């Protein structure tokens, strides 16, 4: 499998990464043997980046991944995330440190390769949102202290929130990585979209992050499942998904995903999920792409798509026509 450099970290990671989130559900609600088989198969494929978070299943994902890691003892990079609750902003250093220690205990590790802020970033602090200046002035120094203590190797953010605030944090040049929303329905993190294009305009955030020396990790590549083109969800999936493509609802995202079906009829791809995966790896400024899973079959499908390589120039041009047609 192709590997790309994760920004200033110098690490080379697979273009396909193993996501342990709750939306897919395997690592939060799946059978223990299925979890172990899926991680083992991912490693066999050449995947060397495993991503979890403290909030996935209220710590269940970390616990399950920790059990699998103890059994398999893989040579892979492990990343997790922390999220501040509304009453934890008063002491960012203490609460961040406590969150990491709890994550390490669940993962059965002494340290992690990558720790990322999971809150949205905005112009104020409150609820799930933390102000951009507080990320730079309070969160980053704490992360640097944890790195000095040997608890983490690198640190970054999940780049969700207000676009201007995200660009401010990225341009500060103090972070190693950013997880960025990027999919065929929401391509604005990599290219300019026409006026009236639905959804948030991230204003080429992937490109800006790479220019700042950061590794970039694509998230929501399947738009929470909408880019399958079907509304039915696997029993392990989160059943009620907020819209994370371009629409105002999951059903709208699914309907808009179906506008890409000419790509199948015209022979560019075999399916919409294949289109989603190959579109993501076609972006050269994106280091890797996280895929969330419900079962081993979905992992095999993602792998098969990635191994076909990026979309051709002709396919990307045709897709851009269909994407631009979504603009109002």
Secondary structure, DSSP 8 states (H G I E B T S, - for coil): --EEE-GGG--EEESEEEE--TTT-HHHHS-HHHHHHHHHHHHHHT--EEE--TTGGGGHHHHHHHHHHHHH--S-EEEEEE---GGGGGGHHHHHHHHHHHHHHHHT-S-EEEEEE-SEEESS-BTTEEEHHHIIIIIHHHHHHHHHTTSEEEEEEEE-B-HHHHHHHHHTT--SEEEEE-BTTB-TTTS---TT-SS----SHHHHHHHTT-EEEEE-TTGGGGGGS-----TTS-SS----SSSSSHHHHHHHHGGGTHHHHTTS-SSHHHHHHHHHHT-TT--EEEEE-SSHHHHHHHHHHHHT-S--HHHHHHHHHHHHTT--
